[in-house]
Amino acid sequence: MAKTSGDNLENKIRELRARHRLTQADLAKAVQVSRQTIVAVEKGEYNPSVVMALRIAAVLGEPVESIFWLNESEK
């Protein structure tokens, strides 16, 4: 899902990647997307599909809701 006006999805992928010593390329390969997609998701420029979010969560060993959340303060 592409980011649209009003979408304030935040994430902690970068922090979790570092904890697991994964590069953006490592995570991208495991999730079956491009490294550029991981970069865009980390920056909040692209909202992942549910399937992609579930794959990221599985690779990082965390529940989806602990990786992604809505930033209610920007509404």
Summary of the structure (lengths in Angstrom):
residues: 75
radius of gyration: 11.6
end to end distance: 19.2
largest distance: 34.0
contacts: 181
relative contact order: 0.24
helix: 56%
strand: 11%
